[in-house]
Amino acid sequence: MPSTARIPSQCATCRKSGFLEVGQEVAKGQLKWSERFSCVCGHGFETGGVGLPAPGVRKSIIAQSGKAEVWVDDPKKVPQVLALLVKGLGVPEAEALKRMAKLPAVAFEGSHVEATFICLALEKGGVVGRVVNHLPS
């Protein structure tokens, strides 16, 4: 199930108010994001990519769809978790080490889709994680 949000925006052509529709999904084993804007004047665009969306877009998705955490319990699997966080997601090594210093630990926080993607990636490396979802505040 995708994580989505609507961000108030303004048409670049006619200046009417509208919404930028943003979302994330896991498709074909990849974490994908998308953005779409459409105005009654005919102006619009669609774009997307692989990985995490822009920080502001990601913040809106989490605020509107809810936050999720990936928990890890097995101390023997910490090296695999650290490798995924640091090399795969670009989490600073010091932050990743701090997160994993005491188990059970929240290895990752993000959107529901991101957490699902992380758990799938961990499972491929033999690590069992669990997702804890939180409703939007």
C-alpha positions in Angstrom: 0.0 0.0 0.0 1.5 3.4 -1.0 2.2 6.2 1.4 0.8 9.5 0.0 0.3 13.2 0.8 -1.2 16.3 -0.7 0.9 19.5 -0.3 -0.7 22.9 -0.9 0.9 24.4 -4.0 0.4 27.1 -6.6 0.3 26.7 -10.4 3.4 28.2 -11.9 1.4 29.3 -15.0 -1.8 30.9 -13.6 -1.0 31.2 -9.9 -4.2 29.3 -8.8 -4.0 27.3 -5.6 -3.8 23.5 -6.0 -2.1 20.5 -4.5 1.1 18.7 -5.3 0.2 15.0 -4.9 3.2 12.9 -3.7 3.7 9.3 -2.9 5.9 6.3 -2.3 5.7 2.7 -3.1 7.7 -0.5 -3.3 7.6 -1.7 -6.9 9.8 -4.5 -8.4 12.0 -4.5 -5.3 12.7 -0.8 -5.4 11.6 2.1 -3.3 10.0 4.6 -5.6 8.6 8.1 -5.2 6.3 10.2 -7.4 5.1 13.8 -7.7 2.1 15.0 -9.7 0.5 18.4 -10.2 -2.4 19.3 -12.4 -4.2 22.6 -12.8 -7.5 23.6 -14.5 -5.5 25.9 -16.8 -3.9 22.9 -18.3 -0.5 23.2 -16.7 0.8 20.1 -15.0 3.6 17.7 -14.6 4.5 14.2 -13.3 7.9 13.1 -12.1 9.4 10.4 -10.0 12.4 8.4 -9.1 14.0 5.7 -7.0 15.1 6.1 -3.4 14.0 8.6 -0.9 12.0 11.7 -2.1 13.2 15.3 -1.2 13.2 15.9 2.5 10.2 18.3 2.5 8.1 15.9 0.5 9.2 13.0 2.8 8.2 15.0 5.8 4.8 15.7 4.4 4.2 12.0 3.5 5.1 11.0 7.1 3.0 13.7 8.6 -0.1 12.8 6.6 0.3 9.0 6.3 2.0 8.2 9.6 5.4 7.2 10.8 6.8 3.7 11.0 9.8 2.2 12.8 11.9 -0.8 11.9 12.9 -2.7 15.0 15.8 -5.2 15.1 16.5 -7.6 18.0 19.3 -10.0 17.0 22.8 -8.7 18.0 24.4 -11.2 15.6 22.8 -9.3 12.7 24.0 -5.8 13.6 26.8 -5.7 11.0 24.2 -6.4 8.2 21.9 -3.8 9.5 24.7 -1.2 9.7 25.8 -2.0 6.2 22.2 -1.4 4.9 21.8 1.8 6.8 25.2 3.3 6.0 25.9 2.0 2.5 22.3 1.5 1.3 20.6 4.5 2.7 23.4 6.9 3.4 22.7 7.2 7.1 25.8 8.6 8.8 27.9 5.8 10.4 28.0 7.5 13.8 24.1 7.7 13.8 23.7 4.1 12.7 26.1 2.9 15.4 24.3 4.9 18.0 20.9 3.5 17.0 22.2 -0.1 17.1 24.2 0.2 20.3 21.5 -1.3 22.5 19.0 -4.0 21.3 16.1 -4.2 20.7 16.6 -1.0 18.7 14.9 1.2 16.1 17.1 0.7 13.1 15.1 3.1 10.9 12.3 5.6 11.1 10.3 6.8 8.1 7.1 6.3 6.2 5.2 3.0 6.2 6.5 2.3 2.6 10.1 3.0 3.6 9.9 0.7 6.6 8.4 -2.1 4.5 11.2 -1.6 2.0 13.9 -1.7 4.8 12.4 -4.9 6.2 12.4 -6.6 2.8 16.0 -5.6 2.3 17.0 -6.9 5.7 15.2 -10.2 5.1 17.3 -10.7 1.9 20.4 -10.4 4.2 19.0 -12.9 6.7 17.9 -10.3 9.3 14.4 -10.4 10.8 13.0 -7.0 11.5 9.6 -5.9 12.5 7.6 -2.8 11.5 5.8 -0.8 14.1 3.3 1.7 12.4 2.1 4.9 14.1 -0.9 6.8 12.8 -0.5 10.4 11.8 -0.8 12.9 14.7 
